[in-house]
Amino acid sequence: MAFPLAMTSCSTNNSDSAASEQPTASEAQQGSSDPAAVDRSALTDQARRFVAFARSGDSEVTWADEVTYRLSGDEVAVLSSTEADDPESWEGCVEGQKTFQERRCPVSPLSVVEASFASGGPVVSTRVPATVGCTRVSARSSWSVTDVAAVRAPESMSNCVDDFLVVLEFSATGAVDGIDLEMTSP
């Protein structure tokens, strides 16, 4: 069960966002004897594969049988693992909407990540930032049971117009089973 990102406005000062990033479930499991805990390095490896997929169009991402694509927590599509390997499958918008954050639909997390290379390339981590542009990100309750990785705009794009966040959600086996794109409004 997925829950949407809860977003609230905040100031434009993002200089302290790294210090206030929200821990993921994997961090809570650090040092845990739980054999089902997903290794954090495996999460960042998958996120780097997603970034490489965005750059090249060739996927080496380990997808779950079904992958849910969301925009700000709202479902766009449920893709099979074969469909998830096709970059065109990631072009979409929430049904009935013609724009997302004042951008014309369709939008794609792959296109957003790829475009960030003009500004130095995205940042990958296992922490969800506290803000995206001028918007505060509140952890979703699904993150307590699902480990996540974050693909974030480079520092040069961390502003109220260009910033973005792609959250990769993982199944218990470490396969990507959800992608959630958040962008700021221009």
ROMI-771988 format. One record per residue (C-alpha): residue in three letters; x, y, z. Coordinates in steps of 0.2 Angstrom, whole numbers, plus 5000, padded with zeros to 4 digits. Layout:
BEGIN
ALAXYZ/...
END
This chain:
BEGIN
MET500050005000/ALA500750174995/PHE500450345003/PRO500750504994/LEU502150624999/ALA501550755010/MET502250925005/THR502251085014/SER503051255010/CYS504651315017/SER505951445015/THR507051455000/ASN508651415010/ASN509151245006/SER510951255013/ASP510451145028/SER509351015019/ALA510750885020/ALA510850905039/SER508950885041/GLU508750735029/GLN507550605035/PRO508250435039/THR507550285030/ALA506950115037/SER508650045032/GLU509550165044/ALA508350105058/GLN508849925054/GLN510749965054/GLY511549845066/SER509949745066/SER510049555065/ASP508549555054/PRO509049445039/ALA507749525028/ALA508549695030/VAL509149765013/ASP511049815012/ARG511150005010/SER512449984997/ALA511249884987/LEU510050024987/THR511250154981/ASP511850024967/GLN510050014961/ALA509850204961/ARG511450224951/ARG510850094939/PHE509250194937/VAL510350354934/ALA511250254921/PHE509650194913/ALA509050384912/ARG510750424904/SER510850284891/GLY509150204889/ASP509850034893/SER509149964910/GLU510149854922/VAL508949894936/THR508249744945/TRP506349784944/ALA504949694954/ASP503649604944/GLU502549764946/VAL503249934947/THR502150084952/TYR502550254944/ARG501950404954/LEU502050594953/SER501950664971/GLY501250504977/ASP499850494964/GLU499850344954/VAL500250364935/ALA500450184930/VAL500850014936/LEU502249934925/SER502749754922/SER504649724924/THR504749714905/GLU503849884903/ALA504949964916/ASP506449924905/ASP505650034891/PRO506050214893/GLU504450264884/SER503450184898/TRP504050314910/GLU503150454900/GLY501550494909/CYS500450594920/VAL499050564933/GLU497450524923/GLY496450674919/GLN497950794922/LYS498750894908/THR500150964918/PHE501250924933/GLN501951064943/GLU501551184929/ARG502551074916/ARG501551004902/CYS501250814902/PRO501950684900/VAL503350694912/SER504650564915/PRO505850534930/LEU507150474917/SER507050634907/VAL507250744923/VAL508750644929/GLU509550644912/ALA509350834910/SER510250854926/PHE511850804918/ALA511950974910/SER512151044928/GLY513350914934/GLY512250764936/PRO511150694950/VAL511550644968/VAL511150474974/SER510950434993/THR509850325005/ARG509250485013/VAL507650575008/PRO508050765008/ALA506950875019/THR506550995005/VAL506350984986/GLY506551164980/CYS505551274992/THR504451124998/ARG504651025013/VAL504550835011/SER503650735024/ALA504050545025/ARG502750435019/SER502150295031/SER502650165018/TRP504450215021/SER504350125038/VAL504249955029/THR505049995012/ASP506850045010/VAL507150184998/ALA508550274989/ALA508450454983/VAL509050524966/ARG509150714969/ALA509550864958/PRO511350924959/GLU511751074971/SER511751194956/MET509851154953/SER509351154971/ASN508151304970/CYS506351334969/VAL506251314950/ASP507351164945/ASP507451054960/PHE506850874959/LEU506850714969/VAL506550534962/VAL506250414976/LEU506550224972/GLU505550104983/PHE506149934986/SER505349764989/ALA505949645003/THR507049564990/GLY507949724985/ALA507049744968/VAL506349914963/ASP504449914965/GLY504050094965/ILE504650264958/ASP503950424964/LEU504450594956/GLU504350754965/MET504750924956/THR504551104961/SER503451224952/PRO504351344940/
END
